[in-house]
Amino acid sequence: MTLPLIPLSTVRTHHLMRHRLCEAPTGAGKGDDLHDLLQDLTFVQLDSINTVARAHHMILHARRTNYRPKALDAVLAQRRGFEHWTHDASVIDMANFAHWKLKFARDAVTIKARYKNWRRDGFEQKFDTVLKQISDHGACCSSDVGTEEKKGSGGWWDWHPSKTALEYLWRAGKLSVTHRQGFRKFYDLTERVIPEQHLAATFTPEETISHSCATALDKLAFATSGEIAAFWDLVTPAEAKAWCAAELAAKRLIEVELETAQGKPRRAFARPETLDMPLTAPTKRIRILSPFDPALRDRKRTERLFGFHYRIEVFVPEAKRQYGYYVFPILEGDRLIGRIDMKADRARDAMAVRAFWPERGVRMGAGRIKALTRAIERSTRLAGVTDLEFAPDWLR
């Protein structure tokens, strides 16, 4: 049977539309508008690196240029989102909390085994002590527990038993992040953090698997079962594969062939109505994206869609880096046109632009340089610095 072949430009547009990168980045960027954006994206990844701004702030700013970090704090304080793990630590729309009960139950088993091998012994004996401390005295951070315990010499990852217990109880759903100070998490009993309607809601594992797979496909438009499983990292590859097979048999999914930037078609699943969905042409505005932007976090998919190879070189020795410590992909329309190395120097109140590398075939004329400069200026305001400084050889 010959499958429908979807042109690469169509696949890209669907992908960018569903990640809210086709529309102009207007809107209040706070309150209801920001919550609506979080609901539509479903989650944003958290990351501690603050070269310009942390990943979650850059993700939201790329879609709302009015966004500022305190706006997300307000949405979380209103309990419209919660912190937990998808493929990585993330802020997740609160409507998904009840489905995370499946992840809590699974993590309670897998994380316990992992911590026994990875962390030091004794953390299980600290569960009741940590829970009682929080129950009696309120929210706490990792430095508030196990103050009498000796930390190992293995570095920041060598947690003492009570710190390990605290993190385990969070991963298992007994505790929830109530707020942060800087980037430090404070935990409280889950029943004191999560609104009652979400705390009380329950779903069967089958319902959660179906929800997870369906919402993942809705965000991806076209996807393999492996990509569907990886989107939330909530269901197993086998569960996603079985869901796709059942939906295909029920004619709620179809198979298609996708053009790729490498010229080799790739088979994927889609909803039948996707092929008839009206498309919104992406705005030509240049946006500076976080490396952890949900539209880019699957590096192999990014390469197939945009012909853009990216890796983070944080852990690459400086002499061996091709670009820089932490460079940002640049989106223009439906193309990734390059990557930029820049850093907010808060001590000097300046954004230092070290280098921009255009992709092959991208011509940096006066108009494009001006548009890129405006994008850098917007990031400067997000970072909270005033001046903009370009290295003499910044345009490579």
Salt bridges, closest charged atoms under 4 A:
GLU23 OE1 - ARG20 NE 2.79
GLU23 OE2 - ARG64 NH1 3.69
ASP32 OD1 - ARG80 NH2 2.54
ASP33 OD2 - ARG64 NE 2.83
ASP40 OD2 - ARG20 NH1 2.82
ASP40 OD1 - LYS219 NZ 3.34
GLU83 OE1 - ARG180 NH2 2.83
ASP93 OD1 - HIS35 NE2 3.12
ASP107 OD2 - ARG171 NH2 3.51
GLU124 OE2 - LYS112 NZ 3.87
GLU124 OE1 - LYS116 NZ 3.59
ASP136 OD2 - LYS132 NZ 2.73
GLU149 OE2 - LYS126 NZ 3.43
GLU149 OE1 - HIS160 ND1 3.25
ASP158 OD1 - ARG120 NE 3.10
GLU167 OE2 - LYS163 NZ 3.35
GLU167 OE2 - LYS185 NZ 3.68
ASP188 OD1 - ARG192 NH2 2.80
ASP218 OD1 - ARG271 NE 2.90
GLU227 OE2 - ARG266 NH2 3.89
GLU227 OE1 - ARG301 NH1 3.22
GLU227 OE2 - ARG304 NH2 2.51
GLU239 OE2 - ARG106 NH2 2.58
GLU247 OE2 - ARG252 NH2 2.91
GLU255 OE2 - ARG267 NH1 3.91
GLU257 OE2 - ARG267 NE 3.85
ASP293 OD1 - ARG63 NH2 2.76
GLU303 OE1 - HIS309 ND1 3.30
GLU332 OE1 - ARG368 NH2 2.79
ASP341 OD1 - ARG354 NH1 3.56
ASP345 OD2 - ARG348 NH1 3.32
GLU359 OE2 - ARG339 NH2 2.90
GLU389 OE1 - ARG348 NH2 2.72
ASP393 OD2 - ARG396 NH2 3.83
